Amino acid sequence: AETPNSAPSLVDAIRAQRDIAAAQAIESRYWALSKNGSDPAYARAAWEMAVLYERLPGEVSRKRAIRFLALLVDRYPSLVYGRWALRDLERGLGVR
């Protein structure tokens, strides 16, 4: 069963966000639950954070997206999320 702090619940919460303030609030939850990004159970949540920030406008969002993509490439290069992150970084991220 999913709990409010499980990785799937966090992914659902991330996907529901629509603005930078909400994204930053959920990001702090991600860092706490994932043990600062070191728990592989939260790799998908990191990917969803990157995708969320890629969708949001502004330079702050772009930089946060790059931070999450770089984390995935660094820590989880063999997972699909690490490969997708590398693809996005190689493609480049513009400011919306």
C-alpha positions in Angstrom: 0.0 0.0 0.0 1.2 3.5 -0.8 1.9 5.9 2.1 2.1 9.7 1.8 5.9 9.4 1.8 6.2 6.5 -0.7 8.0 7.2 -4.0 4.8 6.6 -6.0 2.9 9.1 -3.9 5.6 11.7 -4.3 5.6 11.2 -8.1 1.8 11.8 -8.1 2.3 15.0 -6.0 5.0 16.3 -8.3 2.9 15.7 -11.4 0.1 17.7 -9.8 2.2 20.9 -9.4 1.7 23.8 -11.8 3.8 26.7 -10.5 7.3 27.5 -9.2 6.2 28.0 -5.6 4.5 24.7 -5.4 7.4 23.0 -7.2 9.9 24.4 -4.7 7.7 23.2 -1.8 7.5 19.6 -3.2 11.2 19.7 -4.0 12.1 20.0 -0.3 9.9 16.9 0.3 11.8 15.1 -2.4 15.2 15.9 -0.9 14.1 14.7 2.6 12.5 11.5 1.4 15.2 10.5 -1.1 18.0 11.0 1.4 19.3 14.0 -0.6 18.9 12.1 -3.9 20.8 9.0 -2.9 17.8 6.6 -2.6 17.3 4.9 -6.0 13.7 4.2 -5.2 13.2 8.0 -5.8 14.9 8.1 -9.2 11.6 8.5 -11.0 10.6 11.3 -8.6 13.8 13.1 -9.6 12.9 12.6 -13.2 9.5 14.0 -12.6 11.0 17.0 -10.8 13.2 17.7 -13.8 10.2 17.4 -16.2 8.2 19.7 -14.0 10.9 22.4 -13.9 11.4 22.0 -17.7 7.7 22.9 -18.2 7.8 26.0 -15.9 8.8 29.4 -17.2 12.0 31.3 -16.1 15.7 30.9 -15.6 15.2 29.6 -12.0 13.1 26.7 -13.3 15.6 26.0 -16.1 18.5 25.8 -13.6 16.6 23.5 -11.3 15.7 21.2 -14.2 19.4 21.0 -15.1 20.2 20.2 -11.4 17.9 17.3 -11.4 19.0 16.0 -14.8 22.6 16.2 -13.7 21.8 14.3 -10.5 20.2 11.5 -12.6 23.1 11.3 -15.0 25.6 11.3 -12.1 23.9 8.8 -9.7 21.7 6.7 -12.0 23.3 6.5 -15.4 22.2 2.9 -15.9 18.5 3.6 -15.2 16.2 4.8 -18.0 15.8 8.1 -16.1 19.6 8.6 -16.2 19.6 7.9 -20.0 16.6 10.3 -20.6 18.3 12.9 -18.5 21.5 12.7 -20.5 19.5 13.0 -23.7 17.8 16.1 -22.4 21.1 17.7 -21.3 22.7 16.9 -24.6 19.7 18.5 -26.4 19.9 21.6 -24.2 17.2 23.3 -22.2 16.0 26.7 -23.2 14.2 29.2 -20.9 10.4 29.3 -21.3 
